[in-house]
Amino acid sequence: MIGISADAWHRACATMGPEQAATTVADILQRGPDIQSPGGYLRALTRRAEAPAFSPGPMVMALLRAA
């Protein structure tokens, strides 16, 4: 619906866990027009999570500060 394929979602869930993947997608939704390719962005974050160089915590905190 927002341009995230089932494959990207399943890979994110397998890599990050379903809770962190859902938190990441919620953040992508909140940032809306700032992200031109939500599916590509999720894939990039999933690759970073494989490193492990990604946690959704800082993304959530940035949204809270912006609000």
C-alpha positions as CSV (number, residue, x, y, z in Angstrom):
1,M,0.0,0.0,0.0
2,I,2.9,2.4,0.7
3,G,5.3,0.7,-1.6
4,I,6.9,-1.9,0.6
5,S,6.9,-5.3,-1.0
6,A,6.1,-8.5,0.9
7,D,9.6,-9.6,0.3
8,A,11.1,-6.5,1.9
9,W,8.7,-6.8,4.8
10,H,9.5,-10.5,5.4
11,R,13.3,-9.9,5.2
12,A,13.0,-7.0,7.7
13,C,11.0,-9.2,10.1
14,A,13.6,-12.0,9.8
15,T,16.5,-9.6,10.3
16,M,15.1,-7.2,12.9
17,G,12.3,-9.2,14.4
18,P,8.7,-8.4,13.9
19,E,8.4,-5.7,16.6
20,Q,11.4,-3.7,15.4
21,A,10.3,-4.1,11.7
22,A,6.8,-2.8,12.6
23,T,8.3,0.1,14.5
24,T,10.5,0.9,11.6
25,V,7.6,0.9,9.2
26,A,5.5,3.0,11.5
27,D,8.4,5.5,11.5
28,I,8.5,5.4,7.7
29,L,4.7,6.2,7.7
30,Q,5.2,9.1,10.1
31,R,7.8,10.6,7.9
32,G,5.6,10.3,4.9
33,P,6.6,12.6,2.1
34,D,10.2,12.9,3.4
35,I,10.8,9.3,2.2
36,Q,10.4,8.9,-1.6
37,S,10.9,5.1,-1.7
38,P,9.6,3.5,1.5
39,G,10.4,0.0,0.2
40,G,14.0,1.0,-0.7
41,Y,14.4,2.7,2.6
42,L,13.2,-0.3,4.5
43,R,15.6,-2.5,2.5
44,A,18.5,-0.2,3.2
45,L,17.7,-0.2,7.0
46,T,17.4,-4.0,6.9
47,R,20.9,-4.2,5.4
48,R,22.2,-1.9,8.2
49,A,20.4,-4.1,10.8
50,E,22.3,-7.1,9.4
51,A,25.6,-5.4,10.2
52,P,24.3,-4.6,13.0
53,A,24.4,-0.9,12.6
54,F,20.7,0.0,13.0
55,S,18.2,0.3,15.8
56,P,14.8,1.9,15.5
57,G,15.2,3.7,18.8
58,P,17.0,6.8,17.5
59,M,14.4,7.1,14.7
60,V,11.5,7.1,17.3
61,M,13.3,9.6,19.5
62,A,13.8,11.9,16.5
63,L,10.1,11.8,15.8
64,L,9.2,12.5,19.5
65,R,11.6,15.5,19.5
66,A,10.0,16.8,16.2
67,A,6.5,16.6,17.7
